[in-house]
Amino acid sequence: MRSDAANQKFPGSCTSAARARAKALRHRRRAINALVRDAGGRHVRVFGSVATGVDRDDSDIDLLFTMTKPMSLMALGRLEQKISDLVGVRVDLVPDSAVRPEFRDRIEAEAVPL
Protein backbone atom coordinates (compact mmCIF):
# COMPACT_ATOMS: atom_id res chain seq x y z
CA MET A 1 0.00 0.00 0.00
CA ARG A 2 1.28 3.47 -0.87
CA SER A 3 1.89 6.00 1.87
CA ASP A 4 0.32 9.44 2.02
CA ALA A 5 3.69 10.91 1.05
CA ALA A 6 3.75 8.71 -2.05
CA ASN A 7 0.37 10.10 -3.04
CA GLN A 8 1.34 13.71 -2.28
CA LYS A 9 0.21 16.16 -4.92
CA PHE A 10 2.13 19.36 -5.42
CA PRO A 11 -0.29 22.29 -5.57
CA GLY A 12 1.10 23.95 -8.69
CA SER A 13 -0.39 27.10 -10.09
CA CYS A 14 -2.91 27.00 -12.89
CA THR A 15 -0.43 27.40 -15.75
CA SER A 16 0.14 24.46 -18.05
CA ALA A 17 3.89 24.55 -17.33
CA ALA A 18 3.22 24.35 -13.59
CA ARG A 19 0.89 21.39 -14.07
CA ALA A 20 3.53 19.71 -16.25
CA ARG A 21 6.19 20.17 -13.54
CA ALA A 22 3.95 18.66 -10.86
CA LYS A 23 3.07 15.75 -13.15
CA ALA A 24 6.75 15.14 -14.00
CA LEU A 25 7.63 15.01 -10.30
CA ARG A 26 4.81 12.58 -9.52
CA HIS A 27 5.63 10.30 -12.44
CA ARG A 28 9.41 10.36 -11.92
CA ARG A 29 9.39 10.22 -8.11
CA ARG A 30 10.85 6.72 -7.84
CA ALA A 31 13.56 7.39 -10.42
CA ILE A 32 14.56 10.66 -8.72
CA ASN A 33 14.74 8.99 -5.31
CA ALA A 34 16.80 6.14 -6.81
CA LEU A 35 19.28 8.57 -8.41
CA VAL A 36 19.70 10.43 -5.12
CA ARG A 37 20.02 7.19 -3.14
CA ASP A 38 22.62 5.81 -5.58
CA ALA A 39 24.63 9.02 -5.17
CA GLY A 40 24.61 8.71 -1.38
CA GLY A 41 21.57 10.75 -0.45
CA ARG A 42 18.08 10.20 0.91
CA HIS A 43 14.91 11.96 2.07
CA VAL A 44 14.21 14.07 -1.05
CA ARG A 45 11.77 16.93 -0.51
CA VAL A 46 10.30 19.58 -2.81
CA PHE A 47 10.41 23.16 -1.55
CA GLY A 48 10.06 26.63 -2.96
CA SER A 49 7.51 27.77 -5.51
CA VAL A 50 6.51 24.29 -6.70
CA ALA A 51 5.82 23.13 -3.13
CA THR A 52 3.87 26.26 -2.23
CA GLY A 53 1.89 26.52 -5.45
CA VAL A 54 3.24 29.85 -6.65
CA ASP A 55 5.41 28.52 -9.48
CA ARG A 56 5.35 30.25 -12.85
CA ASP A 57 6.09 29.03 -16.35
CA ASP A 58 9.80 29.81 -15.91
CA SER A 59 10.16 28.35 -12.39
CA ASP A 60 12.70 25.68 -11.61
CA ILE A 61 12.14 22.79 -9.20
CA ASP A 62 13.85 23.10 -5.82
CA LEU A 63 14.75 19.75 -4.25
CA LEU A 64 16.17 19.36 -0.76
CA PHE A 65 17.89 16.14 0.27
CA THR A 66 19.96 14.64 3.06
CA MET A 67 23.49 13.50 2.21
CA THR A 68 24.48 10.21 3.81
CA LYS A 69 28.06 10.40 2.54
CA PRO A 70 30.26 13.25 1.32
CA MET A 71 29.57 14.46 -2.22
CA SER A 72 31.81 16.73 -4.27
CA LEU A 73 30.41 19.80 -6.00
CA MET A 74 31.07 18.07 -9.33
CA ALA A 75 29.07 15.01 -8.26
CA LEU A 76 26.26 17.25 -7.00
CA GLY A 77 26.22 19.10 -10.32
CA ARG A 78 26.09 15.84 -12.29
CA LEU A 79 23.24 14.55 -10.13
CA GLU A 80 21.36 17.82 -10.50
CA GLN A 81 21.75 17.60 -14.30
CA LYS A 82 20.58 13.96 -14.40
CA ILE A 83 17.43 14.87 -12.48
CA SER A 84 16.85 17.95 -14.66
CA ASP A 85 17.14 15.80 -17.77
CA LEU A 86 14.79 13.22 -16.27
CA VAL A 87 11.99 15.68 -15.47
CA GLY A 88 12.61 18.04 -18.38
CA VAL A 89 12.84 21.11 -16.14
CA ARG A 90 15.79 22.85 -14.50
CA VAL A 91 16.30 21.47 -10.98
CA ASP A 92 18.11 23.12 -8.08
CA LEU A 93 19.34 20.28 -5.84
CA VAL A 94 20.21 21.45 -2.33
CA PRO A 95 21.77 19.33 0.43
CA ASP A 96 19.94 20.16 3.66
CA SER A 97 23.32 20.64 5.35
CA ALA A 98 23.98 23.57 2.96
CA VAL A 99 20.85 25.54 3.85
CA ARG A 100 21.71 28.80 5.54
CA PRO A 101 20.38 29.05 9.11
CA GLU A 102 18.24 32.11 8.36
CA PHE A 103 16.32 30.12 5.68
CA ARG A 104 16.19 26.71 7.36
CA ASP A 105 12.88 27.10 9.24
CA ARG A 106 11.00 28.39 6.18
CA ILE A 107 12.41 25.73 3.86
CA GLU A 108 11.74 22.89 6.30
CA ALA A 109 8.18 24.17 6.89
CA GLU A 110 7.28 24.23 3.20
CA ALA A 111 9.19 21.08 2.17
CA VAL A 112 7.01 18.26 0.83
CA PRO A 113 8.36 14.68 0.69
CA LEU A 114 8.87 13.51 -2.87
C-alpha positions as CSV (number, residue, x, y, z in Angstrom):
1,M,0.0,0.0,0.0
2,R,1.3,3.5,-0.9
3,S,1.9,6.0,1.9
4,D,0.3,9.4,2.0
5,A,3.7,10.9,1.1
6,A,3.8,8.7,-2.1
7,N,0.4,10.1,-3.0
8,Q,1.3,13.7,-2.3
9,K,0.2,16.2,-4.9
10,F,2.1,19.4,-5.4
11,P,-0.3,22.3,-5.6
12,G,1.1,23.9,-8.7
13,S,-0.4,27.1,-10.1
14,C,-2.9,27.0,-12.9
15,T,-0.4,27.4,-15.8
16,S,0.1,24.5,-18.1
17,A,3.9,24.5,-17.3
18,A,3.2,24.3,-13.6
19,R,0.9,21.4,-14.1
20,A,3.5,19.7,-16.2
21,R,6.2,20.2,-13.5
22,A,3.9,18.7,-10.9
23,K,3.1,15.7,-13.1
24,A,6.7,15.1,-14.0
25,L,7.6,15.0,-10.3
26,R,4.8,12.6,-9.5
27,H,5.6,10.3,-12.4
28,R,9.4,10.4,-11.9
29,R,9.4,10.2,-8.1
30,R,10.9,6.7,-7.8
31,A,13.6,7.4,-10.4
32,I,14.6,10.7,-8.7
33,N,14.7,9.0,-5.3
34,A,16.8,6.1,-6.8
35,L,19.3,8.6,-8.4
36,V,19.7,10.4,-5.1
37,R,20.0,7.2,-3.1
38,D,22.6,5.8,-5.6
39,A,24.6,9.0,-5.2
40,G,24.6,8.7,-1.4
41,G,21.6,10.8,-0.4
42,R,18.1,10.2,0.9
43,H,14.9,12.0,2.1
44,V,14.2,14.1,-1.1
45,R,11.8,16.9,-0.5
46,V,10.3,19.6,-2.8
47,F,10.4,23.2,-1.5
48,G,10.1,26.6,-3.0
49,S,7.5,27.8,-5.5
50,V,6.5,24.3,-6.7
51,A,5.8,23.1,-3.1
52,T,3.9,26.3,-2.2
53,G,1.9,26.5,-5.5
54,V,3.2,29.9,-6.6
55,D,5.4,28.5,-9.5
56,R,5.3,30.2,-12.9
57,D,6.1,29.0,-16.4
58,D,9.8,29.8,-15.9
59,S,10.2,28.4,-12.4
60,D,12.7,25.7,-11.6
61,I,12.1,22.8,-9.2
62,D,13.8,23.1,-5.8
63,L,14.8,19.8,-4.3
64,L,16.2,19.4,-0.8
65,F,17.9,16.1,0.3
66,T,20.0,14.6,3.1
67,M,23.5,13.5,2.2
68,T,24.5,10.2,3.8
69,K,28.1,10.4,2.5
70,P,30.3,13.2,1.3
71,M,29.6,14.5,-2.2
72,S,31.8,16.7,-4.3
73,L,30.4,19.8,-6.0
74,M,31.1,18.1,-9.3
75,A,29.1,15.0,-8.3
76,L,26.3,17.2,-7.0
77,G,26.2,19.1,-10.3
78,R,26.1,15.8,-12.3
79,L,23.2,14.5,-10.1
80,E,21.4,17.8,-10.5
81,Q,21.7,17.6,-14.3
82,K,20.6,14.0,-14.4
83,I,17.4,14.9,-12.5
84,S,16.8,18.0,-14.7
85,D,17.1,15.8,-17.8
86,L,14.8,13.2,-16.3
87,V,12.0,15.7,-15.5
88,G,12.6,18.0,-18.4
89,V,12.8,21.1,-16.1
90,R,15.8,22.8,-14.5
91,V,16.3,21.5,-11.0
92,D,18.1,23.1,-8.1
93,L,19.3,20.3,-5.8
94,V,20.2,21.5,-2.3
95,P,21.8,19.3,0.4
96,D,19.9,20.2,3.7
97,S,23.3,20.6,5.3
98,A,24.0,23.6,3.0
99,V,20.8,25.5,3.9
100,R,21.7,28.8,5.5
101,P,20.4,29.1,9.1
102,E,18.2,32.1,8.4
103,F,16.3,30.1,5.7
104,R,16.2,26.7,7.4
105,D,12.9,27.1,9.2
106,R,11.0,28.4,6.2
107,I,12.4,25.7,3.9
108,E,11.7,22.9,6.3
109,A,8.2,24.2,6.9
110,E,7.3,24.2,3.2
111,A,9.2,21.1,2.2
112,V,7.0,18.3,0.8
113,P,8.4,14.7,0.7
114,L,8.9,13.5,-2.9
